[in-house]
Amino acid sequence: MSAALELMQFLLGCTLCGLGFLLMLAGGLAGLRFPDFFTRLHAGGLSEVGHLLAFVGLACFANNLSQALLLLALGFGCLVFGAGARHALADGASAAGLEPQTARALDAKRGRRR
């Protein structure tokens, strides 16, 4: 492989890994910051996209095709199974009687008027 192609592969891998880790960090901070359970689940979806980007970036560094395919399969598995788990959690929370907070309810809780 030529040096220019290896450099492009390295830069693409670093960029994708960096973006993935930033999305995971943003999703984690949003999960701490958001007010209720359902919006925190939404932030978990952002983290899952970050996992996918990080795995795709790591696949750029793989030595052979089988390693790259394994990393891509892990990334897509995290995305698919994470979405299913978030759906199951939201379904269970709704069945238990937990309702999403509305903007008016949050404003009333904070003492603001709309």
N, C-alpha and C positions, 0 to 999 in steps of 0.2 A: 504494500500500500504506500502511496506517495506521502511525503511529509505534509503537504498542504491538506490532503484528505484526512490524515490523522489529526491535524490541528483543528479542522472543522468539526470532526467527530468529538474531540475533547471539549471544544467550546460549546457545542450543542449539549453535551452531557452535563457540563458544569452549569449551563444556563437553566436547563430543565430541572436539575436537582435543586438549584438555588430557588427557583420559582416554587417548586414543590414544598420546600422547607418553609418558605415565607407564607404559603397558603396554610400549611399545617399550624404555624405559629399564629396566624390571624384567626384561624378557626378555634384554636385553644383559648386565645384571649377573648374572642367573642363569646365562647361558651361560659367564660367567667363573668362577662359583662352583661349578657342579655338577661331580661327580667324573669322569664318563665320557662317551663320545661320544653314547650314546643319550639320556641325560638332557639333554645340551646340545641335541640335536635337539628335545626336548620344549619347552625354553625358546624355541626358534625359533618354535614354534607360537604362543606367547604374544605374541611380537613381531608376528606376522602379523595377529593380531586387533587389535593396536594400529595397524597400518597401515590396516586396514579402517576403524576408528573415526576415524582422522585424515582419511582420504579422504571419509568421510561428513560429517565436520565441515566440511571445505573445500567440499564441495558445497553446504552451507548458505550460503556466501558467494558462490556463483556468480551472475553477472549474468543468465544466461538458462538455459533448460532444457537446451540442448545441452551447455553447459559442465558443468552438474550431472550429466547422464547420463554424460559422459566421465569425470568424477571417480569416480562410482559404479562404472563399468565397470573402471577402474584398481584400485579397492579390491578388488572381487570377483576380479579377475584375479590380484592379489597373493595373495589367500587361496587360490584354487584351485591356481595353479601352484606356490606355495610348499609346499603340502601334497604335491603330486606330487613335487617336488624332494626334500623330506624323506624321503618314502617310498623314492625311488630311492637316496638316500644310505644309508638304513638297510638296504636290500636289498643294496647293494653291500658294506657293512661286514660284514653277516652272511655273505655269500658269500666274503668274504676271510678269514673265521674269527674276526672280532671278536665276542665275546660280551658281553652286558650284565653289569655287576657286580652281585652280590647283596649284601644287607646283611651276611651273614656274611663274605664276601670282603673287604668294606670294613673291617669290624671287625678281622679278622685282620691286615689291612694296617696298621691304626692301633695294633695291640697290645691291643685290648679283647677281653673275653670276653662271650659272650651266654648 
